[in-house]
Amino acid sequence: MSFFTAKPSWPLSLFVKQYWAIDNCVPIGDEYIQRIVPNGLMELTFYLDSKPTSLDDHKSIEDRALISGHLKSYYDISITGTLSMFSVTLLPFGVGMLLNLPADEIYDHNVPLKYLLPEISCRLEDSLYEANSFDERVSLTEKCLMALYGSKSQSYEMKRIIDSVHLIKNSKGSVQVDDLSDAACLSRKQFERTFLNLIGTTPKQFLKTVRFQNSIHIKQIDPSANLTEIAYCSGYYDQAHMINDYKSLSGLTPGQYFKECDPFSDFFDN
């Protein structure tokens, strides 16, 4: 298996977290099941060979080039044969900065890129397929995103919501929605409506996801941390609260999750 990552250049780093790619081959007749959980980020994904199959009809993978919105809960994908993919991990507000549509329209969905950005979908997909290396794919993608970003103007509302996302990350998901709306100089209803439109999920759901990701990150950096310590440090009311969130977001209890999955937080990983 080959795995590659790269950081974006300026100013794309304002809304792109990283580029990554994987090339893997599952032995003939075998199947690998990967569980996808909410991570507070969005993805622009290109499948350059066979594409996986979603085991959830509501999260179908219809095309080889997709934009994935914020997730409400988990789903599983089945991988067989050769998997070759190139992906752009977008920051929580990435889609809101790139597309002229409410970000909540792709909430909890994998949407074919051709429906949202038809002017670049086919051209970029073909170029990535023909590229000879990961670095070349990064370069091609950066040129395309730079042109797209340069044609957009950032609204004052977006700047306020980006500040809110930074507050949420810095608090590790433990800030109150009323405090966020006060900091944004908006009423709670105005803030919730604006956040949903530009981020693509509600503040409450986003906070739930970030808190979940933080608990995973705690286990990632300290494998010896027990569930009581993780619940306390993650801002959960108690272990029952953490268990309920884990079941909702991953389909597993915290104990099952840490036993079956490598603790790695996409959101808090630098």
Buried (B, 14 or more C-beta within 10 A) or exposed (E): EEEBEBEBEEEBEBBBBBBBBBBBEBEEEEEEEEBBBBBBBBBBBBBBBBBBEBEEEEBBBEBBBBBBBBBBBBBBBEBBBEBBBBBBBBBBBBBBBBBEEBBBBBBBBBBBBBEBBEEBBEEBBEBBBEBEEBEEBBBBBBEBBBEBBEEEEBEEBBEBBBEBBEBBBEBBBBBEBEEBBEBBEBEEEEBBEBBBBBBBBBBEBBBBBBBBBBBBBBBBEEEEBEBEEBBBBBBBEEBEBBBEBBBBBBBBBBEBBBEEBEBEBBBBEE
